[in-house]
Amino acid sequence: MYDVIIIGSGVIGAAVARELSKYDLKVAVLEKSSDAANGGSTKANSGIVHAGYDAKEGSLKAKLNVLGNKMYDELCSQMDVKFKRNGSLVIAFDDEEVKEVKKLYERGIKNGVEGLEIWDRERILKEEPNINKTVISALYAPTAGIVSPFEFAIALSEVANSNGVEFKFNTCVKNIYKENDIFVIETNNGIYNSKFIVNAAGIHSDEINDMLHGEKFKILPRRGEYCLYDKVCGDLVNMTIFQTPTEKGKGILVSPTIHGNMFVGPNAVDIDEREDVSTTQDGLDEVLQGAKKSVSSISSRNIITSFTGIRSRTDKDDFIINVPERGAVNAAGIESPGLSSSPAIAVMVLQLLKKEGLSLVKNNNFNPYRKNTKLFLEMNEEEREAALKTNPSYGRIICRCESITEGDIINAIKRPIGAKTIDGVKKRVRAGMGRCQGGFCMPRVLDILSRELGIPKEAVEKSDVGSFILTGKTK
Amino acid sequence: MKRELVIIGGGPAGLAAAVEAHNNGINDILILERDKNLGGILQQCIHNGFGLHIFGEQLTGPEYSERFIKKVNELNIEYMLDTMVLNIDSSRKITALTPKTGVFEIEAGAVVLAMGCRERTRGALNIPGSRPSGILTAGAAQRFVNMEGYMVGKKVVILGSGDIGLIMARRMTLEGAEVKMVLEIMPYSTGLKRNIAQCLVDYDIPLYFNHTVVNIHGKNRLEGVTVAEVDEYRKPIAGTEKYVECDTLLLSVGLIPENELSKGAGIEISGITSGPVVDESMQTSVEGIFACGNVVHVHDLVDFVTQESYLAGKGAAKFIKGELSKSKKVISTLGENGIRYVVPQKINPDNVDDSVNFFMRVDNVYKNVFIEVLSEGKTVLKVKRPVVSPGEMENIKIKREILENINFNKLIFSLKEA
């Protein structure tokens, strides 16, 4: 019997799990995918920690974005997750857009965003000389930042797990009902009982809400395609460059990533199939054309990969954070600025759980820090020597593009909720994330996974069940 | 530590350079190799066809490299395996990493870059669709099949008719897989003619020119691809799309010289070859740093890699001994009118022994042509070719006397109808 079961291990489920692990509770996270931060929206989004001027004043989006943004410094420093307040610009090219930028400035002030400034052309081009010269004005937000969404979510999950939260992967919720005031959760992996439930099921949160008999809403999945560039393009812009938003969203942005790549995207295409993360030629063309509006020198040269993310948009305007049924809390419809808001959403979910009767007794052993997170080449000399002594394989580079050693990969496998798949290694330590996209290291990573997990090579998968790489031995 | 000559990469290029530097009087040589054995990519090329030019016989990849490994051992040339170079600077200081000692530095009298090349990936092509498993570069598949003894799929489509793709079409067929087709976006193959005959024609595997993959299907494992014909601008022609069921897509869509280290040292890189600009001694734009093999430009025959690497080894030896002339006369080479590039790009005739073998690639298939070498509008040399194609590297030898008599500082290589 669990005190709380969280459905979904995206960034919201992870943040809630970490928040709950501060208390003496028996908590589990049920995730239908094979890993944390591996499905839906957390796996693929812009990785922007927004300043908070976009959402309408008074909305949950506005409030939680500004609150969440402020929580990032401490959280990331505790968990040793790379995070940088690189600032953002919303750029305007005509009078209409200038008006819109002014509106955003005023809204930002009302939302409590600090440090906002309106810049003129000269200032913009001084700071960002590669932006098209026809720019007129821009909204500058110094508090905007960049983070790797899956590194952040995995770190939250790790901290939760180290503090006692269980994670059940490949576990898909089929049905929920109440028996004697206890939730009975039927999954493909057996039945779970819990006193409380948190619905953090992302693009499937409407289905879980239906199982909890909540007030109806519907996920209207919307695809966003991205192109990621080689690190040689990493200096093209320093800040995250937004275009003036339209009703379809914040538009196509150009931004550095926290690891020194550059990326462009997303477009916004409504789709029927919520799991459909394929890219399309039209979409990729649209993204490139759109990015050129901000920085005309962008081309398809030096693209190292492209991908699609799915937004958990709903037929409501705002995040849906409510109580669908006694003892259950929805954290649903978390589209942008969901990543930015996630730490604050977790706090709000806890308040609602408390109201529903969850008793919160402090876990005095709660440890917010992650241990042993540094990659070999990020260590200082002393740390390197110590690492090599415990495991000489720290001296063997496996991923040459990102300079990731075998020791780093073994660490990623052996950590709390460690990597079990090729993509799991990639998301934790970036092996295969570089310009050769695993062409060189994938067979080697597969070997290491097989050895460290004690499974046959044929059983090593790229990501979810069924994504095997090898089909058998040769003749 | 200090070493006279450090060679980065223990594949065919690095091995040949080491042997030749030793033959030219250099004893203090260190080869740094990232893999667990010498030989480089040849170790996974278990088919034959290597060595016709150098040894006059057909060898497999491992047999070819074994001949050089043997020599390296006989000459007591030192090498470090499992060692990755992290950085080289323009003063030839090398930073490397190895499990035994961790990060270490070497000050080198001269350096030979022999890091080879890597394969282009799906990402670089930006093929749309889903991202399931079952999509590999042909080289990665070759490693699994030949080195580790595992199959990567049962129903295979191969995109690109590069040599590794062609070789893998045959290899996968012999291992019981069904290779459905090889697709080539260009109207000609970038692979060797002999490989098309021996790997596709002999096994009834169709090769479709002007075709590419326009969509990828399957959530977890690849389930199929959509293929389409392309127009003369390589854009898919609407209405020609066809779904092909497969669980494996192998990519053989080009090789890229691996020059991240070279760029770090500030070496000038050619925009066409993606490799360092080199002179007759295979010296790069940074003094004392030489380069050879696929790191300079992608070869189709290892024999030419070996030839080029002998030059680099000899050049490095001369540099160390202070015998490399720095005279001011430098001739630049240039490809024109159908010739995409010429290597070496710069010639100092004083450093040429007998002749220079110029390597070049054409930009299309041409029949009945002359490769003409011109200086100041005058023909220096003219060689007839019944057919030239981008898949087969051309080479032309020019004697030292001819180079010495060139007054103009440019040598132009050009195609002319016969």
Interface residues (C-beta under 8 A of the other chain):
Chain A: C227 L228 E275 D276 V277 S278 T279 T280 Q281 G283 L284 S300 I303 I304 T305 S306 F307 L377 R384 E385 L388 P392 S393 Y394 G395 R396 I397 R400 S403 T405 I422 C436 Q437 G439 F440 M442 P443 D447 K457 E458 E461 K462 S463 D464 V465 G466 S467 F468 I469 L470 T471 G472 K473 T474 K475
Chain B: R34 D82 M84 L86 L97 T98 P99 K100 T101 G102 V103 R118 E119 T121 R122 G123 A124 N126 P128 G129 S130 R131 P132 S133 G134 L136 T137 G139 A140 R143 F144 V145 E148 G149 Y150 M151 V152 G153 K154 L174 E175 G176 V214 N215 I216 H217 K219 N220 R221 P236 D247
